[in-house]
Amino acid sequence: MAEAETLTEERLSGHELTAVETAARIADGRLSPVDLVRQLLARIRRADPAVGAYTVVLEESVLAEAEQAEQRIAQYGPSGPLDGVPVSVKDLFDVAGTPTWAGSAALRRAGGTPAAADAAAVARLRAAGALVLGKTQMDEFAFGTVTPGTRNPRCPERSAGGSSGGAAAAVAAGFGPLALGTDTGGSVRIPAAMCGVVGLKPTHGVLPADGVAPLSWSLDTPGVLARTVEDAALAFAALTGTDAPGTAHPESATGLTLAVPDDALFTRCAPEVSERVAAAVDLLAAHGARIERVSLPLVDLVSPAVSLIMAAEASAHHRRALLEDAELHPTTRDRLEEGALVPARDYIDALRTRRLVHRRWREAFEGIDAFVLPTVAITPVAHGEFFLPQPDGGMDVVPVASTRFAHPASLAGLPALSVPCGSPGDGLPVGLQFMGRPHGEQTVLRLGRLYETLNGGPWPAAEPVAV
């Protein structure tokens, strides 16, 4: 009887389970993949109308996948580290049998041709045993920071961030523990920070972009959104074919040297952001980290170069949509038209700036294990909000304030991890970002897990409400 009660309790609380917990319970027979998927689908049907995380939920196919996984695991054991674990996929990745609309209402109205095969990253997740729940909302062509149509599950009157806003909202709302997104100028880390979840952008080029509709081919990077840092590490291991990480949590940061931006840069943050990030740095220092105050290399050149490269490459890729006068969102059209006007010499100069930034940021890691900085300079903005007052009396705009701290890792191709900073009771979500050396994913994941543990653990799933 006690065993039956335990099983029932686990089934009822499946949306609260992490990916690591889900995989372990499925592997030892305490949790049925079919029961879990049915529960999550019921939660999505009930709550997603208030969130708007999905463009399409693949109910029929994911249930069939869950049934196959359950039979396979019962007979042979788990086939991979994510066997039976549900994941959501940003609608920029091809999923076999489903059209890829890339967040575009114009493409959706046209219907689209179902993808013939999974994108490489999706195929790797399936090979690890993951079950694809559905495809998530995003800014049109991934060109934005707010994901129109998606509400933040933790504060529904505010943005979920973008462009992987639907993926972050799905994880935050308890629609599944993992989601696949893309990060070009911060599009995994920004919504992770806004929604109070974990976001990992790996080193550029580590994960394949085959089968992913490009925004900016020289900057695009597949990434992971997750409930916990340990979940992000598990998904990254599955995507790279490496061994899954151990379960031991680091107890201290002793032996690690962390670089923190000088105080002048923090004046460009909302007060609640700078206060919480400063408290997080103090917490890490109290547990053994050596802190160095630094000026970020070439910081004033980074965002202009990212923006110019992104605009020029996006416009080149979507030239046909512009020429055919497709019914694009006005903001998307404006950005693509601006990109079409970028002179070749300016694009080449931006690429040269990128090479310089690559070199200078790699030099900046001399004697440094990771940089610690805010993920986003602001808290989630109200829907439709664009202009923001700054502490010095000036004005900022949402895209600039959202990407200021995300762009360095994008332009330098470095791994970066965003974790929720502070506790849910502190107010609106804030992200803490760890930026590592090239291929330094394990260092940023270790630091993220340490901070998450010292801070009381991951944030719980939100309970979405209509507004």
C-alpha positions as CSV (number, residue, x, y, z in Angstrom):
1,M,0.0,0.0,0.0
2,A,2.8,2.4,0.9
3,E,4.5,1.7,-2.4
4,A,1.2,2.4,-4.3
5,E,0.9,5.7,-2.4
6,T,4.4,6.7,-3.4
7,L,3.8,5.9,-7.0
8,T,0.6,8.0,-7.0
9,E,2.4,10.9,-5.4
10,E,5.2,10.8,-7.9
11,R,2.7,10.7,-10.8
12,L,0.7,13.6,-9.4
13,S,3.8,15.7,-9.0
14,G,5.5,14.8,-12.3
15,H,5.5,18.4,-13.5
16,E,7.7,19.3,-10.5
17,L,10.3,16.7,-11.2
18,T,13.6,17.7,-12.7
19,A,15.0,15.9,-15.7
20,V,17.5,14.1,-13.5
21,E,14.8,12.9,-11.2
22,T,12.5,12.0,-14.1
23,A,15.2,9.9,-15.8
24,A,16.0,8.1,-12.5
25,R,12.4,7.3,-11.7
26,I,11.7,6.0,-15.2
27,A,14.8,3.9,-15.2
28,D,14.0,2.1,-12.0
29,G,10.3,1.7,-12.8
30,R,8.9,4.1,-10.3
31,L,7.5,6.4,-13.0
32,S,5.7,5.6,-16.2
33,P,6.7,7.7,-19.3
34,V,3.1,7.3,-20.5
35,D,1.6,8.5,-17.3
36,L,4.0,11.4,-17.1
37,V,3.3,12.5,-20.7
38,R,-0.4,12.3,-20.1
39,Q,-0.1,14.5,-17.0
40,L,2.0,17.1,-18.8
41,L,-0.3,17.2,-21.8
42,A,-3.2,17.7,-19.4
43,R,-1.3,20.6,-17.7
44,I,-0.5,22.1,-21.1
45,R,-4.2,22.0,-22.2
46,R,-5.2,23.6,-18.9
47,A,-2.5,26.2,-18.5
48,D,-1.0,27.1,-21.9
49,P,-3.9,29.2,-23.0
50,A,-2.7,31.6,-20.3
51,V,0.9,31.3,-21.2
52,G,1.1,30.8,-25.0
53,A,4.3,28.8,-24.9
54,Y,3.6,26.5,-27.8
55,T,3.0,26.8,-31.5
56,V,2.0,23.2,-31.7
57,V,1.7,20.4,-29.2
58,L,2.5,16.9,-30.7
59,E,0.0,15.0,-28.5
60,E,-0.4,11.9,-30.7
61,S,3.2,11.4,-31.6
62,V,4.6,12.1,-28.1
63,L,2.2,9.6,-26.6
64,A,3.3,7.0,-29.1
65,E,6.9,7.8,-28.3
66,A,6.2,7.4,-24.6
67,E,4.5,4.0,-25.1
68,Q,7.5,2.8,-27.1
69,A,9.9,4.1,-24.5
70,E,7.9,2.3,-21.7
71,Q,8.0,-1.0,-23.5
72,R,11.7,-0.7,-24.4
73,I,12.8,0.3,-20.9
74,A,10.8,-2.5,-19.4
75,Q,12.4,-5.0,-21.7
76,Y,16.0,-3.7,-22.1
77,G,16.5,-0.8,-19.7
78,P,17.1,2.8,-20.6
79,S,18.7,3.4,-24.0
80,G,20.2,6.7,-23.1
81,P,20.5,9.3,-20.3
82,L,17.2,11.0,-21.3
83,D,15.1,7.9,-22.0
84,G,11.4,8.9,-21.4
85,V,12.2,12.5,-20.5
86,P,9.9,15.0,-22.3
87,V,11.5,18.0,-24.0
88,S,10.1,21.0,-25.9
89,V,11.7,22.4,-29.1
90,K,11.9,26.0,-30.3
91,D,10.1,26.4,-33.6
92,L,13.4,27.2,-35.4
93,F,14.5,23.5,-35.3
94,D,13.1,21.0,-37.8
95,V,11.1,18.2,-36.2
96,A,10.3,15.4,-38.7
97,G,6.7,15.5,-39.8
98,T,6.0,19.1,-38.6
99,P,6.4,22.4,-40.5
100,T,9.0,24.8,-39.2
101,W,7.4,28.3,-39.0
102,A,10.3,30.1,-37.3
103,G,7.8,32.2,-35.3
104,S,6.4,33.7,-38.5
105,A,2.7,34.2,-38.8
106,A,3.2,34.7,-42.6
107,L,4.8,31.2,-42.9
108,R,2.2,29.7,-40.7
109,R,-0.6,31.1,-42.8
110,A,1.1,29.6,-45.9
111,G,0.9,26.2,-44.2
112,G,4.5,25.0,-44.8
113,T,5.9,21.7,-45.7
114,P,6.5,19.2,-42.9
115,A,10.2,18.7,-42.2
116,A,11.6,15.5,-43.8
117,A,14.0,14.9,-40.9
118,D,14.9,16.1,-37.4
119,A,17.4,18.9,-36.9
120,A,20.8,17.4,-35.8
121,A,20.3,18.6,-32.2
122,V,16.8,17.2,-32.0
123,A,18.0,13.9,-33.4
124,R,20.7,13.8,-30.7
125,L,18.1,14.3,-28.0
126,R,15.9,11.5,-29.5
127,A,19.0,9.2,-29.6
128,A,19.4,9.9,-25.9
129,G,15.7,8.8,-25.4
130,A,14.0,12.2,-25.1
131,L,10.3,12.6,-26.1
132,V,9.4,15.7,-28.1
133,L,6.3,17.3,-26.6
134,G,5.9,20.1,-29.1
135,K,7.3,23.3,-30.7
136,T,7.5,26.5,-28.8
137,Q,6.8,30.2,-29.6
138,M,9.6,32.6,-30.6
139,D,10.2,36.1,-32.1
140,E,9.7,36.0,-35.8
141,F,12.8,34.5,-37.4
142,A,14.4,34.8,-33.9
143,F,14.9,38.5,-34.5
144,G,13.7,40.0,-31.1
145,T,13.8,39.9,-27.3
146,V,10.2,39.7,-26.2
147,T,8.4,36.7,-27.9
148,P,5.0,38.4,-28.7
149,G,2.1,36.2,-27.8
150,T,3.9,34.5,-24.9
151,R,3.3,35.5,-21.3
152,N,5.8,35.1,-18.5
153,P,4.4,32.3,-16.2
154,R,5.9,34.0,-13.1
155,C,4.5,37.4,-13.9
156,P,1.9,37.1,-16.7
157,E,1.5,40.9,-17.2
158,R,5.2,40.9,-18.4
159,S,7.3,39.5,-21.2
160,A,8.9,36.1,-21.1
161,G,11.9,37.5,-23.0
162,G,13.1,36.2,-26.4
163,S,13.7,34.9,-28.8
164,S,13.4,31.5,-27.1
165,G,10.6,32.9,-24.9
166,G,8.2,30.0,-25.5
167,A,10.9,27.5,-24.6
168,A,11.7,29.3,-21.3
169,A,8.0,29.8,-20.5
170,A,7.3,26.1,-21.1
171,V,10.0,25.1,-18.6
172,A,9.0,27.7,-16.0
173,A,5.3,26.7,-16.2
174,G,6.1,23.0,-15.5
175,F,5.3,21.8,-19.0
176,G,8.4,19.7,-19.0
177,P,11.9,19.9,-17.4
178,L,13.9,20.7,-20.6
179,A,13.6,22.7,-23.8
180,L,15.9,23.3,-26.8
181,G,16.5,26.9,-27.9
182,T,18.9,29.0,-29.9
183,D,21.2,31.8,-28.8
184,T,22.5,34.3,-31.3
185,G,22.7,37.5,-29.2
186,G,21.4,36.1,-25.9
187,S,18.2,34.3,-27.0
188,V,18.6,31.4,-24.6
189,R,20.0,33.3,-21.6
190,I,17.6,36.4,-21.8
191,P,14.4,34.4,-21.5
192,A,16.0,32.1,-18.9
193,A,16.7,35.1,-16.8
194,M,13.2,36.6,-17.4
195,C,11.4,33.4,-16.5
196,G,13.5,32.2,-13.6
197,V,15.0,29.1,-15.2
198,V,18.4,28.0,-16.3
199,G,19.8,28.7,-19.8
200,L,23.1,27.3,-21.2
201,K,24.7,28.7,-24.4
202,P,27.6,26.4,-25.3
203,T,30.8,27.4,-27.0
204,H,30.0,28.4,-30.6
205,G,30.3,25.4,-32.9
206,V,30.1,22.7,-30.2
207,L,26.5,21.8,-31.1
208,P,25.4,21.4,-34.7
209,A,23.1,23.9,-36.3
210,D,22.0,21.6,-39.2
211,G,18.3,21.7,-39.6
212,V,18.0,25.0,-37.7
213,A,16.5,28.0,-39.6
214,P,19.3,30.6,-39.4
215,L,19.1,34.1,-38.1
216,S,22.8,34.9,-38.2
217,W,24.8,31.9,-39.4
218,S,28.1,33.1,-37.9
219,L,26.6,33.7,-34.4
220,D,23.8,31.1,-34.0
221,T,24.2,28.5,-31.3
222,P,21.8,25.8,-30.2
223,G,21.3,25.9,-26.4
224,V,19.4,24.4,-23.5
225,L,16.7,25.7,-21.1
226,A,16.2,23.7,-18.0
227,R,14.7,23.7,-14.5
228,T,18.1,23.1,-12.8
229,V,21.7,23.4,-13.6
230,E,22.1,19.7,-13.2
231,D,19.4,19.2,-15.8
232,A,21.2,21.5,-18.2
233,A,24.4,19.5,-17.7
234,L,22.6,16.3,-18.4
235,A,21.1,17.7,-21.6
236,F,24.4,19.1,-22.7
237,A,26.0,15.7,-22.1
238,A,23.3,14.0,-24.2
239,L,23.8,16.6,-27.0
240,T,27.5,16.2,-27.1
241,G,27.7,12.4,-26.6
242,T,29.8,12.8,-23.4
243,D,29.3,11.0,-20.1
244,A,26.5,12.3,-18.0
245,P,27.8,14.4,-15.0
246,G,28.0,12.9,-11.5
247,T,25.4,13.7,-8.9
248,A,27.7,15.3,-6.3
249,H,27.1,19.0,-5.7
250,P,30.2,21.2,-5.3
251,E,30.6,22.5,-1.8
252,S,32.7,25.5,-2.4
253,A,34.4,27.7,-5.0
254,T,37.8,27.4,-3.4
255,G,40.6,27.6,-5.9
256,L,38.5,29.5,-8.5
257,T,39.1,33.1,-9.5
258,L,36.1,35.0,-10.7
259,A,36.2,38.3,-12.6
260,V,33.4,40.8,-11.8
261,P,32.7,43.9,-13.9
262,D,33.7,47.2,-12.2
263,D,31.1,49.2,-10.5
264,A,30.7,51.7,-13.4
265,L,29.0,49.0,-15.5
266,F,26.5,48.2,-12.8
267,T,25.2,51.7,-13.0
268,R,23.6,50.6,-16.3
269,C,21.5,48.0,-14.5
270,A,18.1,48.3,-12.8
271,P,18.9,48.6,-9.0
272,E,17.3,45.3,-8.1
273,V,19.5,43.6,-10.7
274,S,22.8,45.1,-9.5
275,E,21.8,44.5,-5.8
276,R,21.0,40.8,-6.3
277,V,24.1,40.1,-8.5
278,A,26.3,41.8,-5.9
279,A,24.8,39.6,-3.2
280,A,25.4,36.5,-5.3
281,V,29.1,37.5,-5.8
282,D,29.4,38.0,-2.0
283,L,27.9,34.6,-1.4
284,L,30.4,32.9,-3.8
285,A,33.3,34.9,-2.2
286,A,32.1,33.7,1.3
287,H,32.5,30.1,-0.1
288,G,36.0,30.3,-1.3
289,A,36.0,32.2,-4.6
290,R,38.7,34.8,-5.2
291,I,37.1,37.9,-6.7
292,E,38.8,40.3,-9.1
293,R,37.2,43.6,-10.2
294,V,37.8,44.2,-13.9
295,S,36.8,46.2,-16.9
296,L,35.2,44.1,-19.6
297,P,37.4,44.1,-22.8
298,L,36.2,46.3,-25.7
299,V,32.7,46.4,-24.2
300,D,31.7,49.5,-26.2
301,L,32.5,47.7,-29.5
302,V,30.7,44.5,-28.8
303,S,27.0,45.2,-29.2
304,P,27.4,47.4,-32.3
305,A,29.3,44.6,-34.0
306,V,26.8,41.9,-32.9
307,S,23.9,44.0,-34.1
308,L,25.5,44.8,-37.5
309,I,26.5,41.2,-38.2
310,M,23.1,39.9,-37.2
311,A,21.2,42.4,-39.3
312,A,23.3,41.9,-42.4
313,E,23.2,38.1,-42.2
314,A,19.5,37.9,-41.4
315,S,18.6,40.2,-44.2
316,A,20.7,38.1,-46.7
317,H,19.0,34.9,-45.6
318,H,15.5,36.4,-45.7
319,R,16.0,38.3,-48.9
320,R,13.3,36.4,-50.7
321,A,10.7,37.2,-48.0
322,L,11.5,40.9,-48.5
323,L,11.5,40.8,-52.3
324,E,8.2,38.9,-52.3
325,D,6.7,41.4,-49.8
326,A,5.7,38.7,-47.4
327,E,3.3,39.8,-44.6
328,L,6.0,40.0,-41.9
329,H,5.6,41.6,-38.5
330,P,6.4,45.4,-39.0
331,T,9.3,45.2,-36.5
332,T,10.9,42.2,-38.3
333,R,10.5,44.0,-41.7
334,D,12.1,47.1,-40.4
335,R,15.1,45.2,-39.0
336,L,15.5,43.2,-42.2
337,E,15.3,46.3,-44.4
338,E,17.9,48.0,-42.2
339,G,20.2,44.9,-42.6
340,A,19.8,45.1,-46.4
341,L,21.3,48.6,-46.3
342,V,24.4,47.6,-44.4
343,P,27.4,48.4,-46.7
344,A,29.8,45.5,-47.3
345,R,32.7,47.4,-45.8
346,D,30.8,47.8,-42.5
347,Y,30.0,44.1,-42.4
348,I,33.6,43.3,-43.0
349,D,34.7,45.8,-40.3
350,A,32.3,44.1,-37.9
351,L,33.8,40.7,-38.6
352,R,37.3,42.2,-38.0
353,T,36.0,43.6,-34.7
354,R,34.8,40.1,-33.9
355,R,38.3,38.7,-34.4
356,L,39.7,41.4,-32.2
357,V,37.1,40.6,-29.5
358,H,37.9,36.9,-29.8
359,R,41.5,37.6,-29.0
360,R,41.0,40.1,-26.3
361,W,38.4,38.1,-24.4
362,R,40.6,35.0,-24.5
363,E,43.5,37.1,-23.2
364,A,41.2,38.4,-20.4
365,F,40.9,34.8,-19.0
366,E,44.6,34.8,-18.0
367,G,44.4,33.8,-14.3
368,I,40.6,33.9,-14.4
369,D,38.3,30.9,-14.3
370,A,35.0,32.6,-15.2
371,F,33.4,36.0,-15.5
372,V,30.3,36.7,-13.3
373,L,27.9,39.4,-14.4
374,P,24.2,40.0,-14.8
375,T,22.4,38.1,-17.6
376,V,20.1,41.0,-18.4
377,A,20.3,44.6,-17.1
378,I,16.6,44.8,-16.4
379,T,13.8,42.7,-15.0
380,P,10.9,41.5,-17.2
381,V,9.2,44.4,-19.0
382,A,5.5,44.9,-19.3
383,H,4.0,43.8,-22.6
384,G,4.5,46.5,-25.2
385,E,7.0,48.5,-23.1
386,F,9.9,49.7,-25.1
387,F,11.5,52.8,-23.5
388,L,13.0,52.5,-20.0
389,P,14.2,55.2,-17.7
390,Q,17.8,54.8,-16.5
391,P,19.1,55.7,-13.0
392,D,21.1,58.6,-14.4
393,G,17.9,60.2,-15.8
394,G,18.5,59.0,-19.4
395,M,16.4,56.5,-21.4
396,D,17.2,53.0,-22.5
397,V,15.4,50.7,-24.9
398,V,14.4,47.2,-24.2
399,P,16.5,45.4,-26.9
400,V,19.6,47.2,-25.8
401,A,19.0,46.7,-22.1
402,S,18.2,43.1,-22.7
403,T,21.4,42.2,-24.6
404,R,24.0,44.5,-23.1
405,F,25.5,41.7,-20.9
406,A,24.6,38.8,-23.3
407,H,26.5,40.0,-26.4
408,P,30.1,39.5,-25.2
409,A,29.7,35.7,-25.0
410,S,27.9,35.8,-28.4
411,L,30.6,37.7,-30.2
412,A,33.5,35.9,-28.6
413,G,31.8,32.5,-29.0
414,L,32.2,31.7,-25.3
415,P,30.1,29.4,-23.2
416,A,27.7,31.2,-20.8
417,L,25.2,30.0,-18.2
418,S,22.3,32.0,-16.7
419,V,20.8,30.9,-13.4
420,P,18.0,32.5,-11.4
421,C,19.5,35.1,-9.0
422,G,18.0,35.4,-5.6
423,S,14.7,33.8,-4.6
424,P,11.2,33.9,-6.0
425,G,10.1,36.0,-3.0
426,D,12.5,38.8,-4.0
427,G,10.3,40.1,-6.7
428,L,10.6,39.9,-10.5
429,P,13.1,37.4,-11.9
430,V,16.8,38.3,-12.3
431,G,19.5,36.2,-14.0
432,L,23.1,35.6,-12.8
433,Q,25.5,34.8,-15.7
434,F,28.7,32.8,-15.6
435,M,30.9,33.2,-18.7
436,G,33.7,30.7,-19.3
437,R,36.7,30.0,-21.4
438,P,36.2,28.3,-24.8
439,H,35.0,24.8,-24.1
440,G,34.7,25.7,-20.5
441,E,31.1,24.4,-20.1
442,Q,32.0,22.2,-17.1
443,T,33.4,25.2,-15.2
444,V,30.3,27.4,-15.7
445,L,28.0,24.4,-14.9
446,R,30.0,23.8,-11.7
447,L,29.7,27.4,-10.6
448,G,26.0,27.5,-11.5
449,R,25.3,24.4,-9.5
450,L,27.3,25.8,-6.5
451,Y,25.3,29.1,-6.6
452,E,22.0,27.2,-7.1
453,T,22.7,25.0,-4.0
454,L,23.9,27.9,-1.8
455,N,20.9,29.9,-2.9
456,G,18.4,27.3,-1.7
457,G,18.0,25.2,-4.9
458,P,16.2,25.8,-8.2
459,W,13.1,27.9,-8.4
460,P,9.9,25.8,-8.4
461,A,7.6,25.6,-11.4
462,A,5.2,28.5,-11.7
463,E,1.4,28.1,-11.6
464,P,0.2,30.1,-14.6
465,V,-2.9,32.2,-14.3
466,A,-4.9,34.1,-16.9
467,V,-4.7,37.9,-16.9
